[in-house]
Every structure is written in structure tokens, then in C-alpha cells.
Amino acid sequence: MMKLVRDKCPELKMEKPERLKGTAYRVALQQRLLATAENYQKAETDRKAVQELVDLVELVHALLPAHNMTFEELEMVRRRKKTEQGAFDQGQAIPNTSLDS
């Protein structure tokens, strides 16, 4: 199984990397996004948590071209949704009745 790594990862000097393209690249980005979110959840220090958040943002940047979108456009959508539906600032929660938990 291949693990998507940053372009300047030191391990690239020891391993012969495979360059992913198209659907394989997008799937690898999605898998890395989920793994990084899990790492964030498990982070035991603020420093580690922030490093995982940085990776999440970088992965979002990498995924945007697959959706024909720039980061600036994503920010516009985010601001519009925040205006219409609010943010998560108040920590409000309701019972989860969805099967998707």
C-alpha cells in the first residue's frame, strides 16, 4: 500500500517514489486526509495538533483542483455558508439521530 507524502519528505531519498496521477492521486489524497484527521484527533500536544491541522489545510489545497476550485473560491463558499448557517463557535450540539454518525 502506498502512502502519499509531502514533496520534500526525507524518505523520498531512500525510496523510489511512485508518482500518482488522476483518480489514484485523488484517492490517495482522500485517504491521507482521513488518516491526518485521525492523527489530529489522537494528538497529545497542541504542537502535534497544529502540525496535523497544517497537513489538513495542505491536503485541502491539493484536493481543490479536482473540484475545479481555488482556495479563494473555497473561502468565498465558506464565508457564505457561515453567514447563512453560522459557524461552530458556540459549541452547540443536538442528539445525533443519523445512521451516518
C-alpha positions as CSV (number, residue, x, y, z in Angstrom):
1,M,0.0,0.0,0.0
2,M,1.3,3.4,-0.9
3,K,1.4,6.4,1.5
4,L,1.2,9.8,0.0
5,V,3.9,12.0,1.4
6,R,5.0,15.7,1.1
7,D,7.2,16.5,-1.8
8,K,10.3,17.1,0.3
9,C,9.9,14.1,2.6
10,P,13.3,12.8,3.6
11,E,12.2,9.2,2.9
12,L,11.9,10.0,-0.8
13,K,15.7,9.9,-0.9
14,M,15.8,6.3,0.3
15,E,12.7,5.0,-1.5
16,K,11.8,5.1,-5.2
17,P,8.5,7.0,-5.1
18,E,5.6,6.3,-7.4
19,R,4.1,9.3,-8.9
20,L,0.3,9.2,-8.7
21,K,-2.0,10.9,-11.2
22,G,-5.7,11.2,-11.9
23,T,-8.1,9.1,-9.8
24,A,-5.3,7.3,-8.0
25,Y,-3.8,10.6,-6.8
26,R,-7.3,11.9,-5.7
27,V,-8.0,8.7,-3.8
28,A,-4.6,8.9,-2.1
29,L,-5.3,12.5,-1.1
30,Q,-8.6,11.5,0.3
31,Q,-7.1,8.6,2.3
32,R,-4.3,10.8,3.6
33,L,-6.9,13.4,4.6
34,L,-8.8,10.8,6.7
35,A,-5.6,9.5,8.2
36,T,-4.4,13.0,9.1
37,A,-7.8,13.9,10.7
38,E,-7.4,10.7,12.8
39,N,-3.9,11.8,13.8
40,Y,-5.2,15.2,14.8
41,Q,-7.8,13.5,16.9
42,K,-5.1,11.5,18.7
43,A,-2.6,14.3,19.1
44,E,-1.4,14.6,22.6
45,T,0.0,18.1,22.5
46,D,-1.0,21.4,21.0
47,R,2.1,21.4,18.9
48,K,1.3,18.0,17.3
49,A,-2.3,19.0,16.8
50,V,-1.3,22.2,15.0
51,Q,1.1,20.2,12.8
52,E,-1.8,17.9,11.8
53,L,-4.1,20.9,11.1
54,V,-1.4,22.3,8.8
55,D,-1.3,19.0,7.0
56,L,-5.1,19.0,6.7
57,V,-5.0,22.5,5.1
58,E,-2.3,21.4,2.7
59,L,-4.4,18.4,1.7
60,V,-7.4,20.6,1.1
61,H,-5.3,22.8,-1.1
62,A,-4.2,19.7,-3.0
63,L,-7.7,18.4,-3.4
64,L,-9.3,21.7,-4.7
65,P,-8.2,21.3,-8.4
66,A,-10.1,18.0,-8.5
67,H,-13.2,20.1,-7.8
68,N,-12.2,22.9,-10.3
69,M,-11.9,25.3,-7.4
70,T,-9.3,27.6,-6.0
71,F,-8.6,28.2,-2.3
72,E,-10.0,31.7,-2.7
73,E,-13.3,30.3,-4.1
74,L,-13.4,27.8,-1.3
75,E,-13.1,30.7,1.2
76,M,-16.0,32.5,-0.5
77,V,-18.2,29.4,-0.2
78,R,-17.1,29.0,3.5
79,R,-17.9,32.7,4.3
80,R,-21.3,32.4,2.5
81,K,-22.1,29.2,4.4
82,K,-21.0,30.8,7.7
83,T,-23.3,33.8,7.0
84,E,-26.3,31.6,6.1
85,Q,-25.8,28.7,8.6
86,G,-23.4,30.0,11.2
87,A,-20.1,28.6,12.3
88,F,-19.2,26.2,15.1
89,D,-18.1,28.9,17.5
90,Q,-20.8,28.4,20.2
91,G,-20.3,24.7,20.7
92,Q,-24.0,23.9,20.3
93,A,-24.9,20.2,19.9
94,I,-28.1,18.2,19.4
95,P,-28.7,14.4,19.6
96,N,-27.3,12.5,16.6
97,T,-30.2,10.6,15.1
98,S,-28.4,9.9,11.8
99,L,-27.2,6.5,10.8
100,D,-24.1,8.2,9.4
101,S,-22.7,9.2,12.8
